[in-house]
Amino acid sequence: MATLKVKDTSSTTQAAGDTPSAAMVKAASATVTVTDALGRSLALAKPRPLDNLDFAKAAGGDRINLVYLAEVSHLKFVRQIDGEAIQTPQNELQLRALYQRLGDAGNEAVQQAVAQNFLRADSTEADLKNS
């Protein structure tokens, strides 16, 4: 199991003078850096809209296999490995290459960091009462 060191490299709180829109843009562009079990630094960020489209196409387009997609969906968050820029995979060959490059340690670290930092947690009972 990977030991994660998560570092948020941008502030997601609204600074004095920031408009709500500027704060949302800043939060959307937040980068999270994790260190996998092999000591590699992996920078992650929320995918841009076109990244999502490109990734869907790379993962199979109209013939998407949901089990396959669940196994590789975290890859669209990877922006850097040890400071080297990573592009969102544009085809299945690139997707498979990134998955293999990360290996077990990298894939586990990225999956955990995505779950902790980018996926919305289930609504709590208090949230439901306040809606």
C-alpha positions as CSV (number, residue, x, y, z in Angstrom):
1,M,0.0,0.0,0.0
2,A,1.3,3.4,-0.9
3,T,2.2,6.1,1.6
4,L,0.8,9.3,0.4
5,K,2.1,12.7,1.0
6,V,-0.4,15.2,-0.3
7,K,0.5,18.7,-1.0
8,D,-2.0,21.2,-2.3
9,T,0.0,23.7,-4.3
10,S,-2.7,26.4,-4.6
11,S,-5.0,28.0,-2.2
12,T,-8.7,27.2,-2.7
13,T,-9.9,29.8,-0.2
14,Q,-11.2,33.1,-1.4
15,A,-8.5,35.8,-1.0
16,A,-9.4,39.4,-0.1
17,G,-10.4,41.1,-3.3
18,D,-11.1,37.9,-5.2
19,T,-14.5,37.7,-6.8
20,P,-16.5,34.5,-6.3
21,S,-15.8,33.7,-9.9
22,A,-12.1,34.1,-9.5
23,A,-12.1,31.9,-6.4
24,M,-14.0,29.2,-8.3
25,V,-11.4,29.4,-11.1
26,K,-8.5,29.2,-8.6
27,A,-10.1,26.1,-6.9
28,A,-10.7,24.4,-10.3
29,S,-7.1,24.9,-11.2
30,A,-5.7,23.5,-7.9
31,T,-2.9,21.1,-8.2
32,V,-2.4,18.3,-5.7
33,T,1.0,16.6,-5.5
34,V,1.4,13.1,-4.1
35,T,4.4,10.9,-3.5
36,D,4.0,7.2,-4.4
37,A,5.7,4.3,-2.7
38,L,8.6,4.5,-5.1
39,G,9.3,8.1,-4.1
40,R,8.0,9.6,-7.4
41,S,6.3,13.0,-7.2
42,L,3.0,12.9,-9.1
43,A,1.1,16.2,-9.8
44,L,-2.6,15.9,-10.3
45,A,-5.2,18.4,-11.4
46,K,-8.9,18.4,-12.3
47,P,-9.3,17.6,-16.0
48,R,-10.4,20.4,-18.3
49,P,-13.6,19.8,-20.3
50,L,-11.8,18.9,-23.5
51,D,-9.5,16.5,-21.6
52,N,-12.6,14.6,-20.5
53,L,-13.7,14.3,-24.1
54,D,-10.3,13.2,-25.3
55,F,-10.0,10.7,-22.5
56,A,-13.4,9.2,-23.2
57,K,-12.4,8.7,-26.8
58,A,-9.1,7.2,-25.8
59,A,-10.9,4.8,-23.4
60,G,-13.1,3.4,-26.1
61,G,-15.5,6.1,-27.3
62,D,-18.9,4.7,-28.1
63,R,-17.8,1.2,-27.1
64,I,-16.7,2.1,-23.6
65,N,-16.2,-0.9,-21.2
66,L,-17.2,0.4,-17.8
67,V,-14.9,-2.0,-16.0
68,Y,-12.0,-0.8,-18.1
69,L,-13.0,2.8,-17.6
70,A,-13.1,2.3,-13.8
71,E,-9.6,0.9,-13.9
72,V,-8.1,3.8,-15.9
73,S,-10.3,6.8,-15.1
74,H,-7.7,8.3,-12.6
75,L,-5.2,8.7,-15.4
76,K,-6.9,11.8,-16.7
77,F,-5.9,13.7,-13.5
78,V,-2.1,13.1,-13.9
79,R,-0.3,16.3,-15.0
80,Q,3.3,15.6,-14.1
81,I,5.6,12.7,-13.0
82,D,8.7,13.9,-11.3
83,G,8.3,17.4,-12.9
84,E,7.8,16.0,-16.4
85,A,4.6,17.3,-18.0
86,I,2.1,14.6,-18.9
87,Q,-0.6,15.1,-21.6
88,T,-4.0,13.6,-21.2
89,P,-4.0,10.3,-23.2
90,Q,-5.4,10.9,-26.7
91,N,-5.7,7.2,-27.7
92,E,-5.6,3.7,-26.1
93,L,-1.9,3.3,-26.8
94,Q,-1.1,6.4,-24.8
95,L,-3.5,5.5,-22.1
96,R,-1.9,2.0,-21.7
97,A,1.6,3.5,-21.7
98,L,0.8,5.9,-18.9
99,Y,-0.9,3.2,-16.9
100,Q,2.2,1.0,-17.3
101,R,4.6,3.8,-16.6
102,L,2.9,4.5,-13.3
103,G,2.8,0.9,-12.3
104,D,1.2,-0.5,-9.2
105,A,2.7,2.1,-6.9
106,G,1.8,5.1,-9.0
107,N,-1.7,4.0,-10.0
108,E,-2.5,3.3,-6.4
109,A,-1.2,6.7,-5.2
110,V,-3.1,8.5,-8.0
111,Q,-6.4,6.6,-7.3
112,Q,-6.2,7.4,-3.6
113,A,-5.4,11.1,-4.2
114,V,-8.2,11.5,-6.8
115,A,-10.7,9.9,-4.4
116,Q,-9.5,12.2,-1.5
117,N,-9.1,15.5,-3.4
118,F,-11.3,15.6,-6.5
119,L,-14.3,13.4,-6.1
120,R,-17.3,14.9,-4.2
121,A,-18.0,13.1,-1.0
122,D,-21.5,11.8,-0.3
123,S,-23.9,14.2,1.2
124,T,-24.0,14.1,4.9
125,E,-27.3,14.1,6.9
126,A,-26.7,17.7,7.9
127,D,-26.3,18.7,4.2
128,L,-29.7,17.0,3.5
129,K,-31.4,18.7,6.4
130,N,-30.2,22.1,5.2
131,S,-31.3,21.7,1.6
